[in-house]
Every structure is written in C-alpha cells, then in structure tokens.
Amino acid sequence: MNRTWLLLWAVVVGLVAAWTFAPAAAPPPPQIPEANRGKAFGSSEDIAVQSRIVLREATLKTLEQPWGERCAGEGRKAFIAGVGHYYYVRQNSMELHPRYFGELGAAYIAKQWSTTDD
C-alpha cells in the first residue's frame, strides 16, 4: 500500500513540475482580416491623420515648457505625461497597424511617423 501511494505521489509531483517548467506554446501568427487585405489603412484614416497632427502639436507645446519647470512638481509630471503619451500612441500604432493591414500598413504607418515634426 505504501509503495502505491509513493508512486502516485511521485507521478503527481512529476506532472506538476512538468506543467510548471514546460515552455508555453507559441501564439499563432496574427492574421490580417479579409476586409483589410491589400489596403494600407482603414476608412477612418482621415481622422487618424488629424489626430496625429493634434498629438504632435500638443507634444511640441509640452516641449516648449521652460527648463526649470520640467525638473520638479506639477511641471515635471505634465512634461513626462505629455512626452510619454506621444510615444505610447506612436508605439501602439506602429505595432497594431501591421497586424491589421500587413506589410502595406507597416510601410504606410512608418512613413506617417517619419515626418520632420516627429
């Protein structure tokens, strides 16, 4: 009886160890939705272009703060939040656009974020 329990305990511990240390399965590659194949951007791109312009203007206003205000207090928080938001939106669109529109979308969005204002 003791050997049976010992064997059962060893199997359970072995399974738990295998589940714990086994590598996770790789996620499937992202699939481009059928409606977006062959396109570089969606139907609301005119709105996205305007929002990028507004975002750049807001970030430039953040960068125009006096240097002394960037170092402490609320000015520092506003500076970090403004620049951080710009990079968050930029990185997000650079990662998601290729998922939805493939290589055409990746080339298009890279060009959109490569202007002289960026």
VONUVO-592931 format. One record per residue (C-alpha): chain; x, y, z. Coordinates in steps of 0.02 Angstrom, whole numbers, plus 50000, padded with zeros to 5 digits. Layout:
<nodes>
A,X,Y,Z
...
</nodes>
This chain:
<nodes>
A,50000,50000,50000
A,50141,50120,50042
A,50226,50090,49876
A,50065,50130,49783
A,50046,50296,49874
A,50229,50337,49846
A,50212,50300,49660
A,50053,50404,49647
A,50135,50548,49741
A,50287,50541,49626
A,50177,50547,49471
A,50080,50697,49538
A,50239,50790,49584
A,50313,50749,49414
A,50159,50814,49322
A,50156,50974,49424
A,50341,51001,49389
A,50316,50968,49203
A,50170,51091,49193
A,50268,51221,49291
A,50429,51215,49193
A,50367,51167,49020
A,50381,51307,48891
A,50220,51392,48841
A,50150,51358,48670
A,50192,51491,48542
A,50046,51603,48497
A,49983,51587,48318
A,50043,51721,48198
A,49922,51865,48178
A,49806,51851,48031
A,49759,52002,47926
A,49569,52020,47922
A,49497,51982,47750
A,49421,52156,47735
A,49593,52238,47756
A,49695,52134,47633
A,49778,52240,47502
A,49747,52402,47598
A,49872,52512,47688
A,49744,52596,47802
A,49561,52593,47852
A,49413,52702,47807
A,49440,52818,47956
A,49618,52866,47909
A,49573,53049,47883
A,49525,53057,48067
A,49687,52968,48116
A,49790,53092,48014
A,49708,53238,48104
A,49733,53157,48274
A,49918,53132,48236
A,49933,53317,48192
A,49847,53368,48355
A,49957,53247,48453
A,50116,53320,48376
A,50058,53498,48416
A,50019,53452,48596
A,50187,53367,48616
A,50278,53518,48545
A,50187,53629,48670
A,50247,53512,48807
A,50425,53527,48743
A,50412,53717,48744
A,50397,53721,48934
A,50537,53816,49021
A,50677,53701,49076
A,50656,53748,49258
A,50476,53688,49262
A,50523,53517,49193
A,50627,53473,49344
A,50504,53470,49488
A,50323,53469,49540
A,50174,53479,49425
A,50278,53541,49279
A,50382,53383,49285
A,50226,53274,49290
A,50149,53367,49143
A,50310,53354,49042
A,50329,53167,49072
A,50144,53135,49038
A,50147,53235,48875
A,50301,53154,48803
A,50251,52983,48868
A,50079,52995,48785
A,50159,53039,48618
A,50273,52888,48623
A,50132,52775,48684
A,50020,52820,48537
A,50163,52807,48414
A,50221,52636,48476
A,50043,52571,48483
A,50006,52619,48304
A,50174,52551,48244
A,50133,52382,48322
A,49948,52369,48278
A,49944,52440,48102
A,50045,52295,48028
A,49928,52171,48114
A,49776,52244,48030
A,49849,52291,47861
A,50005,52184,47838
A,50164,52244,47752
A,50073,52385,47661
A,50010,52451,47826
A,50182,52436,47907
A,50263,52538,47769
A,50122,52666,47772
A,50124,52696,47960
A,50314,52703,47965
A,50306,52841,47835
A,50171,52933,47934
A,50279,52934,48091
A,50437,52986,47997
A,50392,53167,47960
A,50503,53314,48010
A,50385,53351,48155
A,50424,53183,48232
</nodes>
